[in-house]
Amino acid sequence: MSLWSNEHFSLMRNYYIMLAGIGQKAITASIVDEPWNHQTYDDYPGLVKWTKKRDGS
């Protein structure tokens, strides 16, 4: 199974439904690696891969 694939979301659906059922309305997701330069340790990498294009964007 690939991360973020339709299969991934299908497997996660029951968890999303359960969490919504107990009142969860938001999630926290790390999108960058070490956003505070290791002041708050997080053992997981960011969920977004950032790539700079040749034009700098």
CORURHU-V773372 format. One record per backbone hydrogen bond with DSSP energy under -0.5 kcal/mol. NH is the residue of the N-H (numbers start at 1). CO is the residue of the C=O. Records with the same first field share a line. If there is no record, write none. Layout:
NH->CO ; CO
This chain:
5->2
9->5
10->6
11->7
12->8
13->9
15->12
16->12
17->13
18->14
19->15
20->16
21->17
22->18 ; 19
23->20
24->19
31->29
37->34
39->36
41->39
47->30
50->48
56->53
